[in-house]
């Protein structure tokens, strides 16, 4: 009797980066400068917009000074998706497609900034970064009220990720020196930095992208 084939139970958000055998010492040395143009593009999509409003009385004196803040495209998409799930139990496919492509662009820029690749981040091509998100069937896969409390349920992940992020920064600094001298990214450090990014992506998928109700695993793998 043949044993049944068990399919892997993949999390709905997955990230992997191809390990480079050699890295360019020159572009690595000046990475903080080279990344600025594409980082500005990403910032324009995700940054908040601020405006100042002055309230003036009849005598012309300013009596109140207020600052209004509005989220960027990514923040607006999160809020709109949350409202659609809660009130309509819908997740428009084109919203999901935008969120997927935005997450992929962010991952490529983050990968380049973390010295994991020499290829300048493309706004179109996948390059060496493979990021996948599974489109949810809202009525079947998602609880319409859970998005309201996911930010609270994920607090343990925020705490752990804060410590992991410090380790990732230290790993990147060590890798920077290693690449300058050897042209290689130490494999252990590479896997750790990618693992932190993978962990953060799963939390993002749960809390802000809202594509799954499965609680993120505490794992770098």
N, CA, C and O of each residue as an XYZ file, in Angstrom:
884
protein
N       0.847     -1.203      0.000
C       0.000      0.000      0.000
C       0.877      1.246      0.000
O       1.780      1.383      0.825
N       0.602      2.146     -0.930
C       1.413      3.352     -1.071
C       0.971      4.410     -0.059
O      -0.220      4.692      0.079
N       1.947      4.995      0.650
C       1.633      6.033      1.629
C       1.168      7.295      0.921
O       1.714      7.646     -0.125
N       0.176      7.981      1.467
C      -0.301      9.220      0.851
C       0.764     10.296      0.858
O       1.580     10.376      1.777
N       0.749     11.124     -0.174
C       1.702     12.225     -0.278
C       1.161     13.395      0.531
O       0.053     13.871      0.286
N       1.941     13.851      1.486
C       1.542     14.982      2.335
C       2.144     16.264      1.777
O       3.363     16.396      1.672
N       1.280     17.201      1.423
C       1.742     18.475      0.879
C       2.185     19.390      2.024
O       1.546     19.401      3.076
N       3.273     20.162      1.840
C       3.716     21.085      2.886
C       2.646     22.128      3.192
O       1.952     22.605      2.294
N       2.526     22.470      4.454
C       1.546     23.466      4.878
C       2.217     24.831      4.879
O       2.737     25.273      5.903
N       2.203     25.496      3.728
C       2.886     26.762      3.585
C       2.086     27.881      4.238
O       0.855     27.888      4.211
N       2.823     28.835      4.833
C       2.171     30.035      5.337
C       1.808     30.896      4.126
O       2.527     30.876      3.127
N       0.699     31.658      4.192
C       0.258     32.444      3.025
C       1.190     33.564      2.595
O       0.941     34.201      1.572
N       2.260     33.827      3.345
C       3.257     34.832      2.971
C       4.631     34.190      3.031
O       5.029     33.666      4.071
N       5.368     34.228      1.912
C       6.646     33.526      1.831
C       7.704     34.423      1.188
O       7.422     35.181      0.260
N       8.927     34.316      1.706
C      10.040     35.122      1.203
C      11.290     34.269      1.112
O      11.610     33.514      2.031
N      11.989     34.394      0.002
C      13.263     33.708     -0.158
C      14.168     34.576     -1.027
O      13.700     35.279     -1.923
N      15.456     34.518     -0.752
C      16.442     35.299     -1.500
C      17.562     34.365     -1.930
O      18.082     33.590     -1.128
N      17.923     34.446     -3.192
C      19.003     33.594     -3.705
C      20.338     34.019     -3.096
O      20.659     35.206     -3.031
N      21.094     33.043     -2.659
C      22.395     33.347     -2.059
C      23.421     33.632     -3.161
O      23.606     32.807     -4.055
N      24.092     34.795     -3.107
C      25.095     35.134     -4.123
C      26.465     34.549     -3.764
O      26.914     34.659     -2.623
N      27.110     33.939     -4.729
C      28.434     33.373     -4.468
C      29.488     34.465     -4.292
O      30.389     34.344     -3.463
N      29.362     35.538     -5.086
C      30.308     36.657     -4.979
C      29.542     37.959     -5.004
O      28.494     38.066     -5.640
N      30.079     38.960     -4.298
C      29.473     40.276     -4.262
C      30.517     41.333     -4.593
O      31.703     41.171     -4.306
N      30.053     42.412     -5.202
C      30.938     43.478     -5.645
C      31.369     44.334     -4.448
O      30.533     44.882     -3.729
N      32.688     44.438     -4.250
C      33.204     45.198     -3.109
C      32.907     46.691     -3.232
O      32.600     47.342     -2.234
N      32.996     47.241     -4.446
C      32.838     48.685     -4.643
C      31.400     49.116     -4.365
O      31.175     50.054     -3.601
N      30.416     48.435     -4.982
C      29.021     48.810     -4.745
C      28.608     48.555     -3.302
O      27.746     49.252     -2.768
N      29.216     47.567     -2.676
C      28.935     47.306     -1.265
C      29.436     48.446     -0.396
O      28.756     48.863      0.542
N      30.622     48.949     -0.704
C      31.208     50.027      0.086
C      30.352     51.292      0.050
O      30.276     52.022      1.038
N      29.708     51.549     -1.089
C      28.930     52.784     -1.253
C      27.426     52.521     -1.286
O      26.670     53.300     -1.866
N      26.994     51.429     -0.665
C      25.585     51.036     -0.736
C      24.638     52.091     -0.173
O      23.564     52.312     -0.732
N      25.019     52.745      0.927
C      24.144     53.743      1.530
C      23.889     54.926      0.607
O      22.852     55.582      0.705
N      24.827     55.199     -0.283
C      24.656     56.289     -1.252
C      23.860     55.801     -2.452
O      22.960     56.495     -2.925
N      24.182     54.620     -2.945
C      23.538     54.100     -4.151
C      22.051     53.825     -3.957
O      21.277     53.890     -4.912
N      21.655     53.523     -2.738
C      20.255     53.142     -2.504
C      19.330     54.351     -2.401
O      18.110     54.190     -2.425
N      19.881     55.553     -2.287
C      19.067     56.740     -2.041
C      17.966     56.960     -3.084
O      16.822     57.181     -2.688
N      18.247     56.912     -4.406
C      17.181     57.198     -5.385
C      15.969     56.276     -5.254
O      14.833     56.750     -5.235
N      16.197     54.970     -5.163
C      15.069     54.050     -5.099
C      14.400     54.122     -3.722
O      13.201     53.869     -3.604
N      15.162     54.463     -2.687
C      14.568     54.638     -1.353
C      13.630     55.834     -1.339
O      12.615     55.814     -0.643
N      13.952     56.877     -2.098
C      13.084     58.052     -2.198
C      11.770     57.665     -2.867
O      10.703     58.118     -2.455
N      11.848     56.829     -3.896
C      10.636     56.354     -4.573
C       9.738     55.596     -3.603
O       8.530     55.827     -3.556
N      10.331     54.691     -2.830
C       9.560     53.919     -1.851
C       8.960     54.831     -0.786
O       7.818     54.641     -0.369
N       9.732     55.814     -0.353
C       9.255     56.747      0.662
C       8.067     57.553      0.161
O       7.134     57.831      0.915
N       8.104     57.927     -1.115
C       7.001     58.699     -1.684
C       5.699     57.904     -1.677
O       4.616     58.481     -1.582
N       5.804     56.596     -1.776
C       4.616     55.748     -1.762
C       4.095     55.482     -0.354
O       2.891     55.326     -0.150
N       4.994     55.433      0.603
C       4.602     55.004      1.942
C       4.574     56.108      2.982
O       4.004     55.914      4.056
N       5.180     57.275      2.698
C       5.282     58.332      3.708
C       3.941     58.999      3.952
O       3.052     58.981      3.100
N       3.814     59.587      5.133
C       2.618     60.337      5.488
C       2.682     61.743      4.907
O       3.761     62.308      4.731
N       1.525     62.291      4.616
C       1.427     63.674      4.156
C       0.961     64.535      5.323
O       0.014     64.177      6.023
N       1.621     65.660      5.532
C       1.274     66.552      6.648
C       0.928     67.949      6.124
O       1.542     68.450      5.182
N      -0.050     68.546      6.747
C      -0.419     69.919      6.404
C      -0.692     70.688      7.685
O      -1.083     70.103      8.695
N      -0.487     71.986      7.644
C      -0.661     72.834      8.826
C      -1.859     73.760      8.621
O      -2.023     74.371      7.565
N      -2.682     73.843      9.650
C      -3.871     74.700      9.600
C      -3.815     75.695     10.755
O      -3.638     75.299     11.907
N      -3.966     76.987     10.452
C      -4.015     78.035     11.471
C      -5.452     78.531     11.623
O      -6.094     78.890     10.636
N      -5.950     78.549     12.841
C      -7.280     79.084     13.128
C      -7.112     80.525     13.614
O      -6.412     80.774     14.596
N      -7.752     81.470     12.927
C      -7.578     82.905     13.211
C      -8.895     83.488     13.705
O      -9.953     83.223     13.134
N      -8.825     84.287     14.775
C     -10.038     84.919     15.296
C     -10.350     86.198     14.517
O      -9.661     86.522     13.550
N     -11.390     86.924     14.941
C     -11.848     88.109     14.204
C     -10.805     89.213     14.161
O     -10.791     90.010     13.223
N      -9.934     89.273     15.156
C      -8.917     90.333     15.194
C      -7.682     89.977     14.364
O      -6.744     90.768     14.265
N      -7.689     88.787     13.771
C      -6.550     88.380     12.948
C      -5.467     87.664     13.712
O      -4.392     87.409     13.168
N      -5.724     87.331     14.970
C      -4.735     86.638     15.780
C      -4.899     85.123     15.658
O      -6.013     84.601     15.696
N      -3.775     84.432     15.512
C      -3.811     82.977     15.441
C      -4.110     82.421     16.825
O      -3.343     82.625     17.766
N      -5.235     81.716     16.939
C      -5.630     81.180     18.243
C      -5.392     79.672     18.346
O      -5.422     79.110     19.440
N      -5.161     79.031     17.224
C      -4.941     77.590     17.263
C      -4.070     77.198     16.077
O      -4.281     77.657     14.955
N      -3.088     76.342     16.343
C      -2.166     75.880     15.312
C      -2.243     74.357     15.288
O      -1.871     73.697     16.258
N      -2.721     73.805     14.187
C      -2.953     72.361     14.137
C      -2.232     71.750     12.945
O      -2.065     72.379     11.899
N      -1.816     70.520     13.132
C      -1.181     69.754     12.056
C      -2.067     68.577     11.694
O      -2.443     67.781     12.555
N      -2.397     68.472     10.417
C      -3.211     67.369      9.938
C      -2.308     66.350      9.256
O      -1.407     66.711      8.499
N      -2.558     65.086      9.530
C      -1.733     64.022      8.967
C      -2.598     63.037      8.201
O      -3.650     62.614      8.680
N      -2.147     62.677      7.014
C      -2.842     61.651      6.247
C      -1.832     60.610      5.803
O      -0.704     60.946      5.442
N      -2.233     59.349      5.829
C      -1.318     58.271      5.493
C      -1.004     58.246      4.006
O      -1.729     58.833      3.203
N       0.073     57.569      3.642
C       0.415     57.394      2.249
C      -0.452     56.333      1.599
O      -1.440     55.888      2.183
N      -0.085     55.926      0.392
C      -0.873     54.948     -0.336
C      -0.983     53.639      0.437
O      -2.062     53.053      0.521
N       0.135     53.178      1.002
C       0.124     51.915      1.726
C      -0.788     51.979      2.944
O      -1.549     51.046      3.200
N      -0.716     53.088      3.705
C      -1.572     53.236      4.867
C      -3.037     53.326      4.491
O      -3.892     52.743      5.158
N      -3.331     54.057      3.421
C      -4.717     54.163      2.957
C      -5.263     52.830      2.486
O      -6.436     52.524      2.698
N      -4.415     52.036      1.848
C      -4.846     50.724      1.378
C      -5.178     49.813      2.547
O      -6.154     49.064      2.491
N      -4.371     49.867      3.613
C      -4.650     49.060      4.804
C      -6.009     49.414      5.393
O      -6.814     48.531      5.688
N      -6.260     50.703      5.561
C      -7.524     51.131      6.170
C      -8.709     50.740      5.290
O      -9.732     50.268      5.785
N      -8.561     50.941      3.982
C      -9.653     50.596      3.066
C      -9.923     49.096      3.075
O     -11.078     48.672      3.047
N      -8.860     48.291      3.115
C      -9.027     46.842      3.141
C      -9.696     46.401      4.431
O     -10.581     45.546      4.415
N      -9.277     46.978      5.540
C      -9.887     46.646      6.837
C     -11.390     46.923      6.808
O     -12.187     46.092      7.244
N     -11.771     48.084      6.297
C     -13.187     48.449      6.255
C     -13.974     47.529      5.326
O     -15.107     47.155      5.629
N     -13.372     47.166      4.200
C     -14.055     46.276      3.263
C     -14.271     44.896      3.864
O     -15.328     44.296      3.672
N     -13.283     44.387      4.587
C     -13.419     43.066      5.204
C     -14.471     43.105      6.316
O     -15.307     42.206      6.413
N     -14.430     44.135      7.144
C     -15.354     44.222      8.279
C     -16.799     44.422      7.818
O     -17.708     43.756      8.314
N     -17.009     45.335      6.877
C     -18.385     45.700      6.528
C     -18.937     44.977      5.289
O     -20.150     44.809      5.163
N     -18.054     44.551      4.377
C     -18.549     43.914      3.154
C     -18.034     42.501      2.942
O     -18.497     41.798      2.044
N     -17.080     42.082      3.759
C     -16.435     40.779      3.577
C     -15.930     40.610      2.140
O     -16.209     39.618      1.466
N     -15.186     41.610      1.708
C     -14.601     41.605      0.368
C     -13.143     42.041      0.455
O     -12.770     42.820      1.332
N     -12.332     41.536     -0.452
C     -10.943     41.976     -0.597
C     -10.724     42.129     -2.099
O     -10.342     41.169     -2.768
N     -10.965     43.338     -2.640
C     -10.846     43.522     -4.091
C      -9.517     43.025     -4.623
O      -8.464     43.307     -4.051
N      -9.568     42.286     -5.714
C      -8.356     41.654     -6.237
C      -7.307     42.676     -6.649
O      -6.111     42.448     -6.463
N      -7.740     43.791     -7.202
C      -6.737     44.767     -7.645
C      -6.048     45.429     -6.456
O      -4.893     45.841     -6.568
N      -6.741     45.541     -5.308
C      -6.088     46.045     -4.100
C      -5.003     45.065     -3.664
O      -3.891     45.455     -3.305
N      -5.361     43.776     -3.705
C      -4.394     42.745     -3.329
C      -3.192     42.759     -4.261
O      -2.052     42.653     -3.809
N      -3.442     42.890     -5.566
C      -2.341     42.888     -6.538
C      -1.396     44.062     -6.295
O      -0.179     43.919     -6.408
N      -1.963     45.228     -5.960
C      -1.108     46.371     -5.657
C      -0.280     46.102     -4.401
O       0.922     46.368     -4.375
N      -0.936     45.568     -3.351
C      -0.232     45.269     -2.104
C       0.892     44.272     -2.349
O       1.972     44.400     -1.771
N       0.648     43.280     -3.201
C       1.674     42.283     -3.516
C       2.865     42.926     -4.208
O       4.009     42.681     -3.822
N       2.614     43.744     -5.224
C       3.710     44.370     -5.960
C       4.458     45.375     -5.089
O       5.675     45.514     -5.210
N       3.739     46.077     -4.214
C       4.388     47.020     -3.296
C       5.277     46.270     -2.317
O       6.390     46.709     -2.024
N       4.789     45.134     -1.806
C       5.590     44.322     -0.881
C       6.827     43.781     -1.584
O       7.903     43.720     -0.988
N       6.685     43.389     -2.845
C       7.829     42.878     -3.596
C       8.870     43.968     -3.830
O      10.069     43.727     -3.685
N       8.416     45.164     -4.192
C       9.352     46.268     -4.378
C      10.071     46.579     -3.065
O      11.287     46.768     -3.052
N       9.326     46.631     -1.970
C       9.929     46.904     -0.661
C      10.959     45.842     -0.305
O      12.015     46.151      0.248
N      10.648     44.588     -0.625
C      11.576     43.491     -0.320
C      12.848     43.599     -1.148
O      13.942     43.354     -0.640
N      12.713     43.963     -2.419
C      13.911     44.107     -3.264
C      14.795     45.240     -2.768
O      16.020     45.119     -2.760
N      14.172     46.345     -2.351
C      14.952     47.465     -1.829
C      15.602     47.086     -0.496
O      16.767     47.405     -0.259
N      14.854     46.411      0.365
C      15.417     45.974      1.638
C      16.553     44.989      1.456
O      17.549     45.039      2.177
N      16.402     44.090      0.488
C      17.454     43.114      0.200
C      18.723     43.802     -0.281
O      19.829     43.435      0.118
N      18.558     44.801     -1.141
C      19.715     45.549     -1.646
C      20.380     46.327     -0.520
O      21.607     46.359     -0.422
N      19.567     46.959      0.334
C      20.119     47.718      1.445
C      20.827     46.842      2.462
O      21.771     47.283      3.116
N      20.370     45.593      2.598
C      20.992     44.662      3.552
C      22.180     43.928      2.944
O      22.704     42.992      3.547
N      22.609     44.345      1.756
C      23.801     43.802      1.079
C      23.613     42.362      0.611
O      24.596     41.681      0.318
N      22.374     41.889      0.537
C      22.113     40.499      0.164
C      22.225     40.268     -1.338
O      22.253     39.124     -1.793
N      22.289     41.344     -2.103
C      22.417     41.245     -3.554
C      23.109     42.488     -4.091
O      23.085     43.545     -3.460
N      23.728     42.354     -5.266
C      24.348     43.493     -5.945
C      23.411     44.123     -6.968
O      23.666     45.232     -7.438
N      22.333     43.431     -7.317
C      21.450     43.900     -8.385
C      20.599     45.061     -7.881
O      19.904     44.949     -6.871
N      20.668     46.185     -8.610
C      19.900     47.358     -8.178
C      18.416     47.035     -8.250
O      17.968     46.425     -9.221
N      17.636     47.436     -7.232
C      16.216     47.052     -7.183
C      15.442     47.500     -8.408
O      15.463     48.672     -8.781
N      14.763     46.552     -9.024
C      13.908     46.834    -10.171
C      12.500     47.135     -9.690
O      12.059     46.597     -8.674
N      11.790     47.994    -10.415
C      10.390     48.255    -10.094
C       9.465     47.262    -10.778
O       8.248     47.317    -10.602
N      10.050     46.344    -11.567
C       9.236     45.400    -12.337
C       9.688     43.955    -12.130
O       8.881     43.090    -11.790
N      10.979     43.698    -12.334
C      11.476     42.323    -12.331
C      11.605     41.756    -10.923
O      11.837     42.487     -9.960
N      11.449     40.431    -10.823
C      11.556     39.740     -9.545
C      12.988     39.697     -9.042
O      13.217     39.746     -7.833
N      13.955     39.607     -9.945
C      15.375     39.513     -9.628
C      15.649     38.311     -8.713
O      15.109     37.230     -8.945
N      16.468     38.485     -7.691
C      16.844     37.344     -6.838
C      15.933     37.187     -5.625
O      16.161     36.321     -4.779
N      14.896     38.030     -5.541
C      13.992     38.014     -4.395
C      12.663     37.391     -4.804
O      12.006     37.862     -5.733
N      12.277     36.340     -4.109
C      11.000     35.683     -4.394
C      10.061     35.890     -3.204
O      10.272     35.336     -2.125
N       9.039     36.686     -3.421
C       8.055     36.973     -2.384
C       6.678     36.599     -2.913
O       6.271     37.059     -3.980
N       5.968     35.772     -2.173
C       4.647     35.319     -2.584
C       3.633     35.571     -1.478
O       3.908     35.335     -0.301
N       2.458     36.051     -1.868
C       1.317     36.217     -0.974
C       0.132     35.487     -1.588
O      -0.089     35.565     -2.796
N      -0.622     34.786     -0.774
C      -1.782     34.047     -1.262
C      -3.036     34.903     -1.133
O      -3.320     35.458     -0.071
N      -3.780     34.999     -2.227
C      -5.024     35.782     -2.223
C      -6.082     35.056     -1.386
O      -6.338     33.872     -1.606
N      -6.695     35.756     -0.431
C      -7.653     35.077      0.442
C      -9.072     35.046     -0.121
O      -9.509     35.974     -0.802
N      -9.775     33.963      0.178
C     -11.224     33.928     -0.028
C     -11.839     34.440      1.271
O     -11.902     33.709      2.260
N     -12.287     35.680      1.271
C     -12.616     36.359      2.523
C     -13.674     35.618      3.334
O     -13.478     35.384      4.527
N     -14.772     35.250      2.722
C     -15.854     34.622      3.474
C     -15.434     33.277      4.045
O     -15.930     32.866      5.095
N     -14.531     32.594      3.369
C     -14.099     31.273      3.829
C     -12.893     31.352      4.756
O     -12.818     30.610      5.736
N     -11.940     32.250      4.456
C     -10.650     32.245      5.139
C     -10.510     33.278      6.249
O      -9.672     33.109      7.135
N     -11.304     34.337      6.226
C     -11.079     35.450      7.142
C     -12.280     35.707      8.038
O     -13.427     35.670      7.591
N     -11.998     35.968      9.309
C     -13.015     36.419     10.254
C     -13.165     37.928     10.096
O     -12.183     38.663     10.202
N     -14.366     38.385      9.847
C     -14.552     39.799      9.515
C     -14.197     40.735     10.665
O     -13.895     41.902     10.415
N     -14.220     40.270     11.922
C     -13.950     41.138     13.061
C     -12.498     41.071     13.536
O     -12.044     41.961     14.257
N     -11.779     40.046     13.148
C     -10.415     39.867     13.642
C      -9.455     40.990     13.247
O      -8.563     41.310     14.032
N      -9.598     41.611     12.051
C      -8.682     42.710     11.704
C      -8.660     43.851     12.715
O      -7.688     44.603     12.776
N      -9.718     43.988     13.507
C      -9.775     45.072     14.485
C      -8.835     44.849     15.663
O      -8.475     45.804     16.351
N      -8.433     43.606     15.905
C      -7.606     43.311     17.085
C      -6.278     42.640     16.725
O      -5.503     42.305     17.620
N      -6.004     42.442     15.451
C      -4.767     41.760     15.075
C      -3.531     42.512     15.560
O      -2.545     41.894     15.961
N      -3.581     43.838     15.523
C      -2.429     44.638     15.976
C      -2.092     44.322     17.426
O      -0.924     44.317     17.814
N      -3.130     44.055     18.231
C      -2.916     43.734     19.645
C      -2.402     42.306     19.812
O      -1.501     42.055     20.612
N      -2.970     41.383     19.063
C      -2.557     39.983     19.166
C      -1.109     39.781     18.729
O      -0.448     38.838     19.163
N      -0.621     40.675     17.867
C       0.729     40.522     17.332
C       1.795     41.178     18.198
O       2.966     41.171     17.817
N       1.441     41.742     19.340
C       2.419     42.417     20.202
C       3.616     41.525     20.548
O       4.746     42.009     20.506
N       3.420     40.246     20.887
C       4.601     39.403     21.154
C       5.578     39.364     19.981
O       6.792     39.316     20.181
N       5.049     39.383     18.768
C       5.926     39.391     17.595
C       6.705     40.694     17.496
O       7.884     40.687     17.142
N       6.055     41.816     17.807
C       6.745     43.098     17.757
C       7.932     43.107     18.709
O       9.009     43.601     18.373
N       7.726     42.560     19.896
C       8.793     42.532     20.898
C       9.964     41.677     20.402
O      11.119     42.096     20.464
N       9.653     40.485     19.914
C      10.713     39.596     19.437
C      11.418     40.196     18.228
O      12.644     40.141     18.130
N      10.639     40.774     17.300
C      11.240     41.354     16.099
C      12.145     42.535     16.422
O      13.114     42.782     15.704
N      11.847     43.266     17.487
C      12.712     44.379     17.877
C      14.110     43.873     18.215
O      15.107     44.477     17.819
N      14.182     42.763     18.947
C      15.484     42.180     19.277
C      16.133     41.563     18.039
O      17.341     41.689     17.840
N      15.339     40.902     17.216
C      15.888     40.297     16.001
C      16.425     41.362     15.055
O      17.439     41.153     14.388
N      15.748     42.501     14.997
C      16.190     43.580     14.107
C      17.550     44.121     14.530
O      18.390     44.439     13.688
N      17.763     44.222     15.843
C      19.084     44.650     16.329
C      20.147     43.655     15.882
O      21.221     44.051     15.430
N      19.850     42.368     16.008
C      20.785     41.348     15.547
C      21.019     41.419     14.054
O      22.130     41.175     13.582
N      19.965     41.758     13.297
C      20.106     41.868     11.844
C      21.018     43.036     11.469
O      21.842     42.917     10.562
N      20.870     44.160     12.166
C      21.735     45.321     11.894
C      23.194     44.970     12.172
O      24.078     45.290     11.377
N      23.440     44.316     13.296
C      24.806     43.906     13.624
C      25.330     42.935     12.569
O      26.490     43.025     12.166
N      24.489     42.016     12.124
C      24.901     41.047     11.101
C      25.266     41.738      9.798
O      26.237     41.361      9.143
N      24.490     42.751      9.420
C      24.755     43.476      8.172
C      26.077     44.233      8.264
O      26.841     44.271      7.300
N      26.343     44.830      9.410
C      27.618     45.550      9.590
C      28.800     44.582      9.483
O      29.798     44.880      8.828
N      28.676     43.433     10.127
C      29.742     42.426     10.041
C      29.896     41.946      8.605
O      31.012     41.782      8.111
N      28.760     41.722      7.935
C      28.804     41.261      6.550
C      29.446     42.304      5.642
O      30.137     41.952      4.686
N      29.224     43.576      5.933
C      29.813     44.651      5.116
C      31.338     44.538      5.122
O      31.978     44.621      4.074
N      31.909     44.350      6.300
C      33.361     44.190      6.385
C      33.809     42.886      5.709
O      34.838     42.855      5.034
N      33.040     41.825      5.893
C      33.390     40.545      5.289
C      33.398     40.634      3.768
O      34.278     40.078      3.110
N      32.412     41.338      3.214
C      32.352     41.475      1.751
C      33.519     42.312      1.237
O      34.103     41.991      0.202
N      33.862     43.376      1.947
C      34.975     44.221      1.516
C      36.293     43.442      1.463
O      37.134     43.689      0.599
N      36.461     42.504      2.392
C      37.724     41.753      2.450
C      37.688     40.456      1.644
O      38.714     40.039      1.105
N      36.532     39.816      1.554
C      36.478     38.492      0.913
C      35.582     38.436     -0.314
O      35.683     37.505     -1.113
N      34.701     39.428     -0.472
C      33.758     39.390     -1.588
C      32.605     38.426     -1.366
O      31.864     38.131     -2.304
N      32.437     37.930     -0.148
C      31.389     36.962      0.147
C      30.593     37.378      1.390
O      31.122     37.984      2.322
N      29.318     37.033      1.364
C      28.441     37.273      2.513
C      28.426     35.986      3.332
O      27.963     34.961      2.830
N      28.915     35.996      4.573
C      28.902     34.767      5.384
C      27.520     34.121      5.376
O      26.523     34.774      5.683
N      27.461     32.834      5.024
C      26.177     32.178      4.805
C      25.281     32.191      6.044
O      24.069     32.372      5.927
N      25.858     32.003      7.208
C      25.060     32.026      8.424
C      24.392     33.367      8.657
O      23.224     33.428      9.040
N      25.140     34.452      8.423
C      24.581     35.794      8.584
C      23.522     36.062      7.523
O      22.494     36.682      7.797
N      23.788     35.583      6.302
C      22.833     35.754      5.204
C      21.494     35.113      5.558
O      20.446     35.744      5.424
N      21.528     33.867      6.005
C      20.291     33.155      6.341
C      19.557     33.832      7.492
O      18.327     33.867      7.519
N      20.315     34.366      8.439
C      19.680     35.031      9.574
C      18.949     36.297      9.123
O      17.797     36.513      9.499
N      19.609     37.133      8.321
C      19.002     38.387      7.871
C      17.766     38.105      7.018
O      16.741     38.769      7.171
N      17.859     37.129      6.128
C      16.693     36.756      5.316
C      15.579     36.232      6.218
O      14.404     36.528      5.999
N      15.952     35.449      7.235
C      14.960     34.909      8.151
C      14.204     35.984      8.908
O      12.998     35.862      9.123
N      14.904     37.041      9.316
C      14.238     38.153      9.994
C      13.252     38.835      9.041
O      12.137     39.179      9.434
N      13.671     39.026      7.792
C      12.764     39.604      6.804
C      11.554     38.721      6.567
O      10.442     39.222      6.396
N      11.757     37.421      6.555
C      10.658     36.460      6.360
C       9.674     36.535      7.526
O       8.459     36.522      7.328
N      10.216     36.613      8.747
C       9.380     36.717      9.940
C       8.551     38.004      9.891
O       7.347     37.985     10.148
N       9.201     39.116      9.559
C       8.514     40.405      9.488
C       7.420     40.387      8.422
O       6.358     40.977      8.620
N       7.666     39.719      7.298
C       6.667     39.643      6.232
C       5.427     38.894      6.708
O       4.304     39.300      6.408
N       5.626     37.800      7.450
C       4.473     37.044      7.938
C       3.628     37.876      8.900
O       2.399     37.812      8.876
N       4.301     38.660      9.748
C       3.566     39.541     10.657
C       2.822     40.615      9.873
O       1.683     40.950     10.196
N       3.464     41.149      8.849
C       2.823     42.151      8.007
C       1.600     41.561      7.303
O       0.558     42.212      7.216
N       1.723     40.346      6.808
C       0.604     39.695      6.132
C      -0.580     39.515      7.069
O      -1.735     39.609      6.653
N      -0.283     39.257      8.329
C      -1.330     39.028      9.332
C      -1.956     40.332      9.808
O      -3.178     40.428      9.918
N      -1.125     41.341     10.091
C      -1.602     42.561     10.746
C      -2.075     43.627      9.773
O      -3.157     44.184      9.956
N      -1.286     43.928      8.736
C      -1.602     45.068      7.883
C      -2.074     44.699      6.477
O      -2.939     45.377      5.923
N      -1.522     43.638      5.895
C      -2.012     43.211      4.584
C      -3.328     42.461      4.716
O      -4.127     42.436      3.781
N      -3.557     41.848      5.875
C      -4.841     41.219      6.215
C      -5.222     40.086      5.264
O      -6.398     39.907      4.950
N      -4.227     39.320      4.806
C      -4.527     38.244      3.866
C      -4.770     36.909      4.555
O      -5.169     35.943      3.904
N      -4.537     36.841      5.858
C      -4.694     35.575      6.563
C      -5.046     35.814      8.025
O      -4.694     36.837      8.612
N      -5.758     34.831      8.598
C      -6.034     34.843     10.034
C      -5.130     33.867     10.777
O      -5.221     33.754     11.999
N      -4.270     33.168     10.066
C      -3.347     32.235     10.715
C      -2.284     33.025     11.467
O      -1.599     33.872     10.894
N      -2.157     32.738     12.753
C      -1.181     33.472     13.563
C       0.226     33.143     13.076
O       0.548     31.974     12.868
N       1.072     34.166     12.889
C       2.426     33.918     12.357
C       3.244     33.023     13.285
O       3.194     33.196     14.502
N       3.985     32.082     12.741
C       4.847     31.243     13.584
C       6.067     32.027     14.069
O       6.535     32.943     13.394
N       6.568     31.662     15.227
C       7.790     32.263     15.757
C       8.980     31.493     15.175
O       9.553     30.619     15.823
N       9.327     31.839     13.951
C      10.359     31.076     13.258
C      11.011     31.933     12.188
O      10.364     32.763     11.550
N      12.327     31.711     12.003
C      13.062     32.375     10.935
C      12.964     31.598      9.635
O      13.293     32.133      8.576
N      12.524     30.360      9.687
C      12.468     29.516      8.499
C      11.214     29.732      7.701
O      11.021     29.090      6.668
